[in-house]
Structures are given as structure tokens and as C-alpha cells.
Amino acid sequence: LAGDLLASALTTSMYTYELAPIATLIEKQVIREMCRLAGFENGEGIFTTGGSNGNTLGLLCARDRRFPESQRRGMIGRWPVAFVSEEAHYSAYMSANLLGLGSDNLKRIACDERGRMQPEQLKVAIRDAYAEGREPFCIIATAGTTVRGSFDDISEIAPIATQNGLWLHVDAAWGGGALLSPRHRHLLKGLELADSLSWDPHKMMGMPISCSTFMTRECGILASVCAHGDEAHYLFHEEARDRDLGRMSLQCGRRIDALKLWLAWRALGHEGWARRVDRFLELAEYLEQLVLEHPRLQLMSPRVFANVCLRYVPPGSVGEVDLNELNRNLRAQLLQSGRFMISQSMIGDALVLRPVVANPGTDQETLQLLTQTIGRIGDELVGV
Amino acid sequence: LAGDLLASALTTSMYTYELAPIATLIEKQVIREMCRLAGFENGEGIFTTGGSNGNTLGLLCARDRRFPESQRRGMIGRWPVAFVSEEAHYSAYMSANLLGLGSDNLKRIACDERGRMQPEQLKVAIRDAYAEGREPFCIIATAGTTVRGSFDDISEIAPIATQNGLWLHVDAAWGGGALLSPRHRHLLKGLELADSLSWDPHKMMGMPISCSTFMTRECGILASVCAHGDEAHYLFHEEARDRDLGRMSLQCGRRIDALKLWLAWRALGHEGWARRVDRFLELAEYLEQLVLEHPRLQLMSPRVFANVCLRYVPPGSVGEVDLNELNRNLRAQLLQSGRFMISQSMIGDALVLRPVVANPGTDQETLQLLTQTIGRIGDELVGV
């Protein structure tokens, strides 16, 4: 938070090295560290306005690689297609619309029972696209889906991307935090084979919004997709070409979001981050146990990350009550109690309650109280 | 600043009314006030990540209006063309690239000697585009260009847009501040005829970065271009459809940038804003006079707004010195002195120094010292 206050007070802007020399160096150092954790030894990156922006950049880099003429000529005469899991974040569709690709040209790949993109289905979809005369160019894998916290298996998907010459972008906006923990890093196995990555430290790492990053495995493509900086003689001067971060960004004026993360990193160290992530996942596991042990709570998907999807099921015959309606009402009452704010979503046709453990103030007692409260409200609603 | 600190401390996010009810209402109220000043009586809008993002939204709305199928199908088989002044901000080219339109399909219209888009040239370009079988869909006018602070004549351009069925977006990222002053509002005459507007309160209004807005004259199109929110069952619920700002934004997670502006507005009032803008422009006029009176400073463009473009010209024959090189060195020395930070840019082939008056701490004495210092460094460099 201190870093964010300082960023506001300084109110400087990030587009040129001249305007913000120290901030530029800080941003570069934080990005270098995050690239290292991702296995992008020669990588580079930039702070973005959020995970949506990072996913847009990933798809834009992919578009630029496959259709380099699109920068100047647009998408005239091309029939692109990209692939994403059916449980991906909605920003993938937004990005496809934004970039002029069209959301119909983003193919949804079916997931397995744990919410992971099915590699076999992906292969079929790519083959079908080629057969229809389309031009596949990108796969978006998700590391930490919004609802279930599922991780697509990057080590299986990456070879498919390579074989087909497709860009592989990993949306790790939510799940990137796992990279901080030696114990949980395996969730992103194969990430070093991806072409780009988005990762939001304002999520699991607890930074104030916004604090989001986008990285590429190789250098140079960001400068290529953002080459419009060459128009801006009033900002960018030749002598600082390699230092001006504005040449790698879709933003011109920009907050120093890197500062707060840099300060937090110095305060916590690698071990501090690891402890924090491990603790969240231990607590999520504890919550999972509480749900499994509770006679009237049902775990709606095997837990992988800090998301725990559950619902209340009344005792006796299930067929007589609308469980979605019941759990929607239950959540509304839970919110009104003022003690807990958890979100609801759908898994298939089932409405689920979805607590996520990512607040350093959460402890076992909080989670006990949460499951007890959900149970009690549910009991009251059905009159048990 | 206090508002920004509070936004950081709250670290809430703006996508749903449920998560941020007060912040949503504050954002709506500020936008309503800004729409009123713009003459958008039935307008609506959203806070963005910066002027670049606002211009992207303007072009996206235009694209959606003319090519509504592009959301789902992309730009396949279309040959779009948009028009912008040759002195516009580089984000216009970036937006054209980003949106899959291609920067070649953004036609630069020549400016007059004061840096304003020439309406006759615009008409010719539109006619030519139709003749070539292209599909014109948008004009981007600039209110307050980056270098000279020029204002395209919206009241002349708007009828051309209407006659040709084109969307008119006004990039008032820099010049929007003039709307706050009854004395200077005329610079944006005709704005009420435009379709959309971007305006950055983090510029002349002095808010900490980021604080940028995008507005449309009519309601509904933002929700249409951002319809991907329908994918996000985990965020958006039917009952809050008309209140969730995330349905109108290209961001998901988002800072409460409206808060600081709302607080500043309450503190300053309309009259306070007007006084501030009037004072900046009085000081800019004073600086213009200082330049005109200085024997070796040359005013490089008639002043319109808070930008004053000047250069140092040594006494005697001009042909013998490279004025660009001289003024580039002069600026480098000025920066090294640590007292003044002003930018350089090009007007045509001429390198100009470009102080901009938009800091409440600036007074006449500062400006006297600035012109004296520039004169002195110039004299030293040429050995006068």
C-alpha cells in the first residue's frame, strides 16, 4: 500500500526513461524477477492495466507473429482462429472482439471433469479449423480459472502449439502466484515453453489494484506490436529507444504500479511470498475438508488452488427443491449478514458458492465460521 | 491526492455494483457532470486507463456502429477507413492497429498553419475513399493537440461526419479542461454534435495518474461493444444488469479513479475549476508575450491553449547554424540544470521547445526565469 501511495503522490508517468528513470529501472527489475520465475530466461515484459489488458496483449502478439501485415493493413482477407478453454475468463472474448478477430473465431475447447482444457479436443479443433480453410494462430491456456481455480496442463498443450506453429499465451492472472511457491509451482509445469504470460500481482499477491503484468519468452515482439511510438516525436527520442517503456505499452500515461510490488518483494523476500502462497493453499485445503465433513455441504469440484466451490444441499430428497434458487437466496442472506462476501457462479447448470482464500487476515476460525454460517442459513431457509 | 490514497487503501474493484456500490454511484455522478459540460445531455461514459484507451474505445464504438458483425466475425472481408489530423496523438495509430483496422487505413488529413485539420481536405479524402471502394466509418478530431495545443474545428467537422454517416470521436484528452471555463469553452464549439469524447482529468485538472474518461452522446453503445460480460456468470448477475459498470468497460478489475476527481470537484466547485483553467491560460498568454518580446526567442506557432512552442535563434545570420541541433543541446542543458523540465517536439522539420502551463505552482516569475534561462543557455552555446 505504501508503494501505491507513493505512486499517487509522485504522480509521474511511465512512458519515457527521461520522465521516470528510477521507476523504469524498478519496473524492469520486477519484470526480470517474474520472468525468471516463469522460466523466461530471455524474457521481457511490461506492467498493464489488468489481466484483461494482458490477455489482449498476448492475443495481439500472436496476431502480429502470424499476420505481421495486420498492423498496417488490418485483418482484411484473413480468417483467423484461436483456441481457449470453455472455462476461461471472459476477457478472452473481449480481446478477440477488440482485436478485430471476432469472438466467433475464438473456439471453445471442452474441459475435463476437473475444469482443464482437453488436449485431445484441442487437437481435433485445430485439425478442423485447417480443414475449413481457417488460419489457426493462437492457443490461450488458463493457469487458475476464475471459477474452479483449474490449471490447464501447459506441458501437454505446449507441444501441440509448437507442432502447429501456434503462439501459446498463458492467462495466469489468477494462478501466477503459484510460481512463488516451490511446493505449488508444479501447477504451471511447462510454462517455460509458452510464448507469453499474464500474471496479476494484485490478485493472490495482495497488491492494491492495479498491479498486472504481461511477459513474453523472447524479446522484441512487444516493441514490434507497439511500434506506433515512432509517430510520437514529442515523447520518444532516438537516443533512449531501448529504455523508453512507452514503446512497449498500449498505454501512454501510466502509473508506477511496479513500485508497490518492488517494495513488497523487498519486504517479504522469495521465502515470504512462498510462505504466503503456501498458507493460502493450506487454508483452502482446510476449507475443502470442512465442506467434505459437513453433512449438508457439497464440494462441487475437486479443489486445486485457492478456490473452493460448494453448495448447500438440504437433507432428504433433493428432487423437490431448486438447489440453484436455494443457494442464490442463501448467498443473498450471507451478504446481508455483513460478515462474509463470497461470489456465486455456475459449473455447468449448477449454481455454486465460491469462497477464495487470498486474504492474509483469513484463518481457520474464519473458515469454520463461514461453513457454519452457510449451513445455518441453509437450514433456516429449508426449515430444518 | 487524498482520493487516490483512499482508492489504494480501499483496493476495491469497479466491475460490479455489488462489490463497489458507492464507488459506482460516484463514478456515474462525475461522468454525468462531464457529459453535461460536453453537451451530451443523454450521454453516458466510463473511466478508462488513459487517453489512449479512450481513443481506442471511440474507434471501437465507431467500428461497432458501422460493422456490427465485427464483434463476432471480425473484420473479415471489410475494407474500413478512418480519418485523423496529421497532428493527432500517436494513440490513434495504435488503436487502428489494435482493433485490426490497420494503421494504413487511418488517413492523415493535412492541417492548416495553426495545426487544425482542414475540413476541405477531409471532404476530399472521404470522397476518394468511397471512390476506391473503401468503407469510411469514423473521423477522429483532436481538441488540444499534443504539440501545439491546437483545436480542430468541431463545428465544421461535425456536419461532414453527419452527411457521410460517419462516427465523430473527439480526442479531448488534453483540451477537455477548456470545458470547465466559460471563457474558453468556445474552443470545443460543436462538441455536442460529436458521437464520443475522451477527456483526461489527470492532465489539466491535475489529478494523479490515472484519471481518464470516455463518454458517448447516446446511451447503449458501450454496453453493446462490451457485451462479452454476458460470458461472465461469475461476476455479472441479471438483477444488476443496468448498474454493473464492468459491462461497459474493457477492464475487469479497475481502480476507483473517479473518487479523487469527485473529491476535487466538491472542493473546487465549478467556479474553482474555471479559475484554475483561466489562470493557466493567462499564464500561457504571458509566456507567449515573454517569447515575443525576447530578442532571440521565436514563437513557433500561434498560441491557442496552454502549449507555447518556441525556439532559440541566435543573432545574425541563421543559415550557418543547425537550429534543431542547437535547441536540442539547449534543452539537454536546461534539464541538467535541474530547474526546468520541458519537452521537445517537431513542427514540420523544426525542433521546438514546448513548455506547457498546467501546474498550479507555476507563476509569472517562474515563466520569466524560464525564458531568461533559455536565452542565457542559448547565448552560451553560440558564444554571444
Boltz contact constraints between the chains, C-beta under 6 A:
constraints:
  - contact:
      token1: [A, 4]
      token2: [B, 8]
      max_distance: 6.0
  - contact:
      token1: [A, 5]
      token2: [B, 5]
      max_distance: 6.0
  - contact:
      token1: [A, 8]
      token2: [B, 4]
      max_distance: 6.0
  - contact:
      token1: [A, 8]
      token2: [B, 208]
      max_distance: 6.0
  - contact:
      token1: [A, 11]
      token2: [B, 208]
      max_distance: 6.0
  - contact:
      token1: [A, 11]
      token2: [B, 209]
      max_distance: 6.0
  - contact:
      token1: [A, 13]
      token2: [B, 209]
      max_distance: 6.0
  - contact:
      token1: [A, 49]
      token2: [B, 49]
      max_distance: 6.0
  - contact:
      token1: [A, 50]
      token2: [B, 251]
      max_distance: 6.0
  - contact:
      token1: [A, 50]
      token2: [B, 253]
      max_distance: 6.0
  - contact:
      token1: [A, 52]
      token2: [B, 251]
      max_distance: 6.0
  - contact:
      token1: [A, 52]
      token2: [B, 252]
      max_distance: 6.0
  - contact:
      token1: [A, 71]
      token2: [B, 97]
      max_distance: 6.0
  - contact:
      token1: [A, 72]
      token2: [B, 102]
      max_distance: 6.0
  - contact:
      token1: [A, 72]
      token2: [B, 103]
      max_distance: 6.0
  - contact:
      token1: [A, 72]
      token2: [B, 104]
      max_distance: 6.0
  - contact:
      token1: [A, 73]
      token2: [B, 102]
      max_distance: 6.0
  - contact:
      token1: [A, 73]
      token2: [B, 104]
      max_distance: 6.0
  - contact:
      token1: [A, 74]
      token2: [B, 75]
      max_distance: 6.0
  - contact:
      token1: [A, 74]
      token2: [B, 100]
      max_distance: 6.0
  - contact:
      token1: [A, 74]
      token2: [B, 101]
      max_distance: 6.0
  - contact:
      token1: [A, 74]
      token2: [B, 102]
      max_distance: 6.0
  - contact:
      token1: [A, 74]
      token2: [B, 105]
      max_distance: 6.0
  - contact:
      token1: [A, 75]
      token2: [B, 74]
      max_distance: 6.0
  - contact:
      token1: [A, 75]
      token2: [B, 75]
      max_distance: 6.0
  - contact:
      token1: [A, 75]
      token2: [B, 100]
      max_distance: 6.0
  - contact:
      token1: [A, 76]
      token2: [B, 79]
      max_distance: 6.0
  - contact:
      token1: [A, 79]
      token2: [B, 76]
      max_distance: 6.0
  - contact:
      token1: [A, 90]
      token2: [B, 228]
      max_distance: 6.0
  - contact:
      token1: [A, 90]
      token2: [B, 231]
      max_distance: 6.0
  - contact:
      token1: [A, 90]
      token2: [B, 232]
      max_distance: 6.0
  - contact:
      token1: [A, 93]
      token2: [B, 228]
      max_distance: 6.0
  - contact:
      token1: [A, 93]
      token2: [B, 231]
      max_distance: 6.0
  - contact:
      token1: [A, 94]
      token2: [B, 228]
      max_distance: 6.0
  - contact:
      token1: [A, 97]
      token2: [B, 71]
      max_distance: 6.0
  - contact:
      token1: [A, 99]
      token2: [B, 100]
      max_distance: 6.0
  - contact:
      token1: [A, 100]
      token2: [B, 74]
      max_distance: 6.0
  - contact:
      token1: [A, 100]
      token2: [B, 75]
      max_distance: 6.0
  - contact:
      token1: [A, 100]
      token2: [B, 99]
      max_distance: 6.0
  - contact:
      token1: [A, 100]
      token2: [B, 100]
      max_distance: 6.0
  - contact:
      token1: [A, 101]
      token2: [B, 74]
      max_distance: 6.0
  - contact:
      token1: [A, 102]
      token2: [B, 72]
      max_distance: 6.0
  - contact:
      token1: [A, 102]
      token2: [B, 73]
      max_distance: 6.0
  - contact:
      token1: [A, 102]
      token2: [B, 74]
      max_distance: 6.0
  - contact:
      token1: [A, 103]
      token2: [B, 72]
      max_distance: 6.0
  - contact:
      token1: [A, 104]
      token2: [B, 72]
      max_distance: 6.0
  - contact:
      token1: [A, 104]
      token2: [B, 73]
      max_distance: 6.0
  - contact:
      token1: [A, 105]
      token2: [B, 74]
      max_distance: 6.0
  - contact:
      token1: [A, 146]
      token2: [B, 234]
      max_distance: 6.0
  - contact:
      token1: [A, 147]
      token2: [B, 234]
      max_distance: 6.0
  - contact:
      token1: [A, 208]
      token2: [B, 8]
      max_distance: 6.0
  - contact:
      token1: [A, 208]
      token2: [B, 11]
      max_distance: 6.0
  - contact:
      token1: [A, 209]
      token2: [B, 11]
      max_distance: 6.0
  - contact:
      token1: [A, 209]
      token2: [B, 13]
      max_distance: 6.0
  - contact:
      token1: [A, 209]
      token2: [B, 253]
      max_distance: 6.0
  - contact:
      token1: [A, 209]
      token2: [B, 255]
      max_distance: 6.0
  - contact:
      token1: [A, 210]
      token2: [B, 255]
      max_distance: 6.0
  - contact:
      token1: [A, 228]
      token2: [B, 90]
      max_distance: 6.0
  - contact:
      token1: [A, 228]
      token2: [B, 93]
      max_distance: 6.0
  - contact:
      token1: [A, 228]
      token2: [B, 94]
      max_distance: 6.0
  - contact:
      token1: [A, 231]
      token2: [B, 90]
      max_distance: 6.0
  - contact:
      token1: [A, 231]
      token2: [B, 93]
      max_distance: 6.0
  - contact:
      token1: [A, 232]
      token2: [B, 90]
      max_distance: 6.0
  - contact:
      token1: [A, 233]
      token2: [B, 345]
      max_distance: 6.0
  - contact:
      token1: [A, 233]
      token2: [B, 346]
      max_distance: 6.0
  - contact:
      token1: [A, 234]
      token2: [B, 146]
      max_distance: 6.0
  - contact:
      token1: [A, 234]
      token2: [B, 147]
      max_distance: 6.0
  - contact:
      token1: [A, 234]
      token2: [B, 345]
      max_distance: 6.0
  - contact:
      token1: [A, 251]
      token2: [B, 50]
      max_distance: 6.0
  - contact:
      token1: [A, 251]
      token2: [B, 52]
      max_distance: 6.0
  - contact:
      token1: [A, 252]
      token2: [B, 52]
      max_distance: 6.0
  - contact:
      token1: [A, 253]
      token2: [B, 50]
      max_distance: 6.0
  - contact:
      token1: [A, 253]
      token2: [B, 209]
      max_distance: 6.0
  - contact:
      token1: [A, 255]
      token2: [B, 209]
      max_distance: 6.0
  - contact:
      token1: [A, 255]
      token2: [B, 210]
      max_distance: 6.0
  - contact:
      token1: [A, 345]
      token2: [B, 233]
      max_distance: 6.0
  - contact:
      token1: [A, 345]
      token2: [B, 234]
      max_distance: 6.0
  - contact:
      token1: [A, 346]
      token2: [B, 233]
      max_distance: 6.0
